[in-house]
Amino acid sequence: MTGKESLSSYVGKQGYGLQFCSICGSTLCTINKGEIYQVTLGCINGNPDIEIGMHIFVGSKASWEIIPHGVLQYREGPDKEYLT
């Protein structure tokens, strides 16, 4: 048993959406045109040993959130070219 049977998805008209656990409701990943696009790191056990590649929607971030120096930032979502 892999847990695949517990996955649910919400996909918008453009093919972009979320995949989540139908039991606990945790968001697991973002999908784009049927492919995994991002993984929600909060669902990973242990240290994923990665660096932050970008911050999106920084125009509405919490005032206390600190974004590391040098990380690519988007006021809203990333450019459409990045999603294709």
ZAMARGU-4260 file (C-alpha; in steps of 0.2 Angstrom, whole numbers, plus 5000, padded with zeros to 4 digits):
<rodrens>
0) 5000/5000/5000 | 5008/5017/4994 | 4994/5029/5000 | 4991/5033/4982 | 4972/5028/4984
5) 4971/5042/4997 | 4976/5056/4985 | 4963/5069/4979 | 4966/5083/4967 | 4959/5100/4963
10) 4963/5106/4946 | 4958/5122/4938 | 4953/5126/4920 | 4971/5129/4915 | 4977/5112/4921
15) 4985/5119/4937 | 4980/5113/4954 | 4984/5104/4971 | 4985/5087/4976 | 4981/5083/4994
20) 4977/5069/5006 | 4959/5065/5006 | 4960/5058/5024 | 4969/5073/5034 | 4968/5086/5021
25) 4986/5090/5020 | 4992/5098/5004 | 5006/5087/4996 | 5010/5095/4980 | 5006/5107/4966
30) 5002/5099/4949 | 5003/5107/4932 | 4996/5098/4917 | 4996/5082/4926 | 5014/5083/4932
35) 5020/5086/4949 | 5027/5104/4949 | 5031/5108/4968 | 5031/5097/4983 | 5025/5105/5000
40) 5040/5103/5011 | 5029/5102/5027 | 5024/5085/5022 | 5043/5079/5021 | 5050/5069/5036
45) 5068/5074/5040 | 5079/5087/5032 | 5076/5089/5013 | 5093/5097/5011 | 5087/5110/4998
50) 5089/5128/4996 | 5074/5140/4993 | 5073/5144/4974 | 5060/5157/4974 | 5047/5166/4985
55) 5030/5169/4977 | 5016/5181/4982 | 5028/5192/4992 | 5016/5206/4989 | 5005/5199/5003
60) 5017/5190/5014 | 5016/5192/5033 | 5025/5207/5040 | 5036/5195/5051 | 5041/5184/5037
65) 5060/5186/5033 | 5065/5181/5015 | 5083/5176/5013 | 5094/5188/5003 | 5097/5183/4985
70) 5081/5173/4983 | 5071/5176/4968 | 5055/5185/4973 | 5038/5187/4964 | 5025/5200/4970
75) 5012/5188/4964 | 5014/5171/4955 | 5029/5167/4944 | 5030/5172/4926 | 5019/5161/4914
80) 5034/5155/4905 | 5041/5147/4921 | 5025/5136/4922 | 5026/5129/4904
</rodrens>
